[in-house]
Amino acid sequence: MSISSLEEDVRRRFNNQDKKHAGFPWMYENHIKLVRQEAEILLKEYPEADEQVVLLASVLHDVGYLKDHKNHEEVGFSKAKEVLSEHEIELDQSQLEILDEAITEHGYSGEPEKLEARIVASADALAHLYPCFWIANSKVKGNNLQEFYDWMENKINKDRKKICLDHARKRFDKKLAGYQCLTK
């Protein structure tokens, strides 16, 4: 399955919203694209996962932000279904249930049941360790350096807790070890 037109649409939607709210596009390039890349890496370790659902969920996991910034996980699946319908991408009932869990549970609400959802939650956490994510957020947040450092340290601690796959936890710890200023 090729999801390139879906990805381009999601990129466009986020870029338009980002320009309105932050003044520059950042979410797709500095987060969503990285979640997909991390999901692809994890799929190699977990070939039994439904690749189509994982890739779709990795691209659509934050589309709820386009509808409701504060409750993006709760509204994300309904927004994702709208986008899938617009692109005429059909999933069977089982795949829709897994997609729902992957989008709804990608945050900090505990360990998801389905492997695909655990892959997306872990990929989301791993994508937060890229410097471009930090730089984009430092611009969006507009905090002083200490406030931003505290925010990022809190985010990293939450992300470490939400990783629910051994392979992903090892990748996370290895990446984090490269940032000595964040590992005391």
Contacts in CASP RR format, 6 or more apart in sequence:
PFRMAT RR
TARGET T0000
AUTHOR 0000-0000-0000
METHOD contacts of the structure
MODEL  1
MSISSLEEDVRRRFNNQDKKHAGFPWMYENHIKLVRQEAEILLKEYPEAD
EQVVLLASVLHDVGYLKDHKNHEEVGFSKAKEVLSEHEIELDQSQLEILD
EAITEHGYSGEPEKLEARIVASADALAHLYPCFWIANSKVKGNNLQEFYD
WMENKINKDRKKICLDHARKRFDKKLAGYQCLTK
1 52 0 8 1.000
1 55 0 8 1.000
1 89 0 8 1.000
3 55 0 8 1.000
3 56 0 8 1.000
3 59 0 8 1.000
3 89 0 8 1.000
5 87 0 8 1.000
6 56 0 8 1.000
6 59 0 8 1.000
6 83 0 8 1.000
6 84 0 8 1.000
6 87 0 8 1.000
6 89 0 8 1.000
7 36 0 8 1.000
7 59 0 8 1.000
9 83 0 8 1.000
9 86 0 8 1.000
9 87 0 8 1.000
10 28 0 8 1.000
10 32 0 8 1.000
10 59 0 8 1.000
10 60 0 8 1.000
10 63 0 8 1.000
10 83 0 8 1.000
11 28 0 8 1.000
11 29 0 8 1.000
11 32 0 8 1.000
11 33 0 8 1.000
13 63 0 8 1.000
13 66 0 8 1.000
14 25 0 8 1.000
14 27 0 8 1.000
14 28 0 8 1.000
14 32 0 8 1.000
14 65 0 8 1.000
14 66 0 8 1.000
15 25 0 8 1.000
15 28 0 8 1.000
17 27 0 8 1.000
17 65 0 8 1.000
17 66 0 8 1.000
18 24 0 8 1.000
18 25 0 8 1.000
18 26 0 8 1.000
18 27 0 8 1.000
19 25 0 8 1.000
22 139 0 8 1.000
22 140 0 8 1.000
24 139 0 8 1.000
26 136 0 8 1.000
26 139 0 8 1.000
26 140 0 8 1.000
27 62 0 8 1.000
27 65 0 8 1.000
27 136 0 8 1.000
29 132 0 8 1.000
30 130 0 8 1.000
30 132 0 8 1.000
30 133 0 8 1.000
30 135 0 8 1.000
30 136 0 8 1.000
31 62 0 8 1.000
31 127 0 8 1.000
31 128 0 8 1.000
31 133 0 8 1.000
31 136 0 8 1.000
32 58 0 8 1.000
32 59 0 8 1.000
32 61 0 8 1.000
32 62 0 8 1.000
34 126 0 8 1.000
34 127 0 8 1.000
34 130 0 8 1.000
34 132 0 8 1.000
34 133 0 8 1.000
35 58 0 8 1.000
35 59 0 8 1.000
35 61 0 8 1.000
35 120 0 8 1.000
35 123 0 8 1.000
35 124 0 8 1.000
35 126 0 8 1.000
35 127 0 8 1.000
36 55 0 8 1.000
36 58 0 8 1.000
36 59 0 8 1.000
36 123 0 8 1.000
37 127 0 8 1.000
38 58 0 8 1.000
38 122 0 8 1.000
38 123 0 8 1.000
38 124 0 8 1.000
38 126 0 8 1.000
38 127 0 8 1.000
38 168 0 8 1.000
39 54 0 8 1.000
39 55 0 8 1.000
39 57 0 8 1.000
39 58 0 8 1.000
39 119 0 8 1.000
39 120 0 8 1.000
39 123 0 8 1.000
40 55 0 8 1.000
41 123 0 8 1.000
41 171 0 8 1.000
42 54 0 8 1.000
42 119 0 8 1.000
42 122 0 8 1.000
42 123 0 8 1.000
42 165 0 8 1.000
42 167 0 8 1.000
42 168 0 8 1.000
43 49 0 8 1.000
43 51 0 8 1.000
43 54 0 8 1.000
43 119 0 8 1.000
45 165 0 8 1.000
45 167 0 8 1.000
46 115 0 8 1.000
46 119 0 8 1.000
46 165 0 8 1.000
46 167 0 8 1.000
48 115 0 8 1.000
49 115 0 8 1.000
49 116 0 8 1.000
49 119 0 8 1.000
50 95 0 8 1.000
50 98 0 8 1.000
50 116 0 8 1.000
52 91 0 8 1.000
52 95 0 8 1.000
53 91 0 8 1.000
53 95 0 8 1.000
53 98 0 8 1.000
53 99 0 8 1.000
53 102 0 8 1.000
53 116 0 8 1.000
54 102 0 8 1.000
54 116 0 8 1.000
54 119 0 8 1.000
54 120 0 8 1.000
56 80 0 8 1.000
56 84 0 8 1.000
56 89 0 8 1.000
56 91 0 8 1.000
56 99 0 8 1.000
57 80 0 8 1.000
57 98 0 8 1.000
57 99 0 8 1.000
57 102 0 8 1.000
57 103 0 8 1.000
57 106 0 8 1.000
57 116 0 8 1.000
57 117 0 8 1.000
57 120 0 8 1.000
58 120 0 8 1.000
58 123 0 8 1.000
60 76 0 8 1.000
60 79 0 8 1.000
60 80 0 8 1.000
60 83 0 8 1.000
60 84 0 8 1.000
60 99 0 8 1.000
60 103 0 8 1.000
61 102 0 8 1.000
61 103 0 8 1.000
61 106 0 8 1.000
61 120 0 8 1.000
61 124 0 8 1.000
62 72 0 8 1.000
62 76 0 8 1.000
63 72 0 8 1.000
63 76 0 8 1.000
63 79 0 8 1.000
63 80 0 8 1.000
63 83 0 8 1.000
63 103 0 8 1.000
64 72 0 8 1.000
64 73 0 8 1.000
64 75 0 8 1.000
64 76 0 8 1.000
64 79 0 8 1.000
64 80 0 8 1.000
65 72 0 8 1.000
66 79 0 8 1.000
67 75 0 8 1.000
67 76 0 8 1.000
67 78 0 8 1.000
67 79 0 8 1.000
68 74 0 8 1.000
68 75 0 8 1.000
73 103 0 8 1.000
73 104 0 8 1.000
73 105 0 8 1.000
73 106 0 8 1.000
73 107 0 8 1.000
73 109 0 8 1.000
74 104 0 8 1.000
76 103 0 8 1.000
76 104 0 8 1.000
77 99 0 8 1.000
77 100 0 8 1.000
77 103 0 8 1.000
77 104 0 8 1.000
80 99 0 8 1.000
80 103 0 8 1.000
81 96 0 8 1.000
84 90 0 8 1.000
84 91 0 8 1.000
91 99 0 8 1.000
98 114 0 8 1.000
98 116 0 8 1.000
98 117 0 8 1.000
99 116 0 8 1.000
101 112 0 8 1.000
101 113 0 8 1.000
101 114 0 8 1.000
101 116 0 8 1.000
101 117 0 8 1.000
102 112 0 8 1.000
102 114 0 8 1.000
102 116 0 8 1.000
102 117 0 8 1.000
102 119 0 8 1.000
102 120 0 8 1.000
102 121 0 8 1.000
103 120 0 8 1.000
105 112 0 8 1.000
105 117 0 8 1.000
105 121 0 8 1.000
106 112 0 8 1.000
106 117 0 8 1.000
106 120 0 8 1.000
106 121 0 8 1.000
106 124 0 8 1.000
107 121 0 8 1.000
107 124 0 8 1.000
107 162 0 8 1.000
108 158 0 8 1.000
108 161 0 8 1.000
108 162 0 8 1.000
110 162 0 8 1.000
110 164 0 8 1.000
111 118 0 8 1.000
111 164 0 8 1.000
112 118 0 8 1.000
112 121 0 8 1.000
112 164 0 8 1.000
118 164 0 8 1.000
118 165 0 8 1.000
119 165 0 8 1.000
119 168 0 8 1.000
121 162 0 8 1.000
121 163 0 8 1.000
121 164 0 8 1.000
122 162 0 8 1.000
122 163 0 8 1.000
122 164 0 8 1.000
122 165 0 8 1.000
122 168 0 8 1.000
122 169 0 8 1.000
122 172 0 8 1.000
123 168 0 8 1.000
124 159 0 8 1.000
124 162 0 8 1.000
125 159 0 8 1.000
125 160 0 8 1.000
125 162 0 8 1.000
125 163 0 8 1.000
125 168 0 8 1.000
125 172 0 8 1.000
126 163 0 8 1.000
126 168 0 8 1.000
126 171 0 8 1.000
126 172 0 8 1.000
126 175 0 8 1.000
127 133 0 8 1.000
128 155 0 8 1.000
128 156 0 8 1.000
128 159 0 8 1.000
129 156 0 8 1.000
129 159 0 8 1.000
129 172 0 8 1.000
129 175 0 8 1.000
129 176 0 8 1.000
129 179 0 8 1.000
134 152 0 8 1.000
137 148 0 8 1.000
137 151 0 8 1.000
137 152 0 8 1.000
138 148 0 8 1.000
141 147 0 8 1.000
141 148 0 8 1.000
141 151 0 8 1.000
142 148 0 8 1.000
143 151 0 8 1.000
152 182 0 8 1.000
153 182 0 8 1.000
156 176 0 8 1.000
156 182 0 8 1.000
159 172 0 8 1.000
160 169 0 8 1.000
160 172 0 8 1.000
160 176 0 8 1.000
163 169 0 8 1.000
163 172 0 8 1.000
176 182 0 8 1.000
176 183 0 8 1.000
177 183 0 8 1.000
END
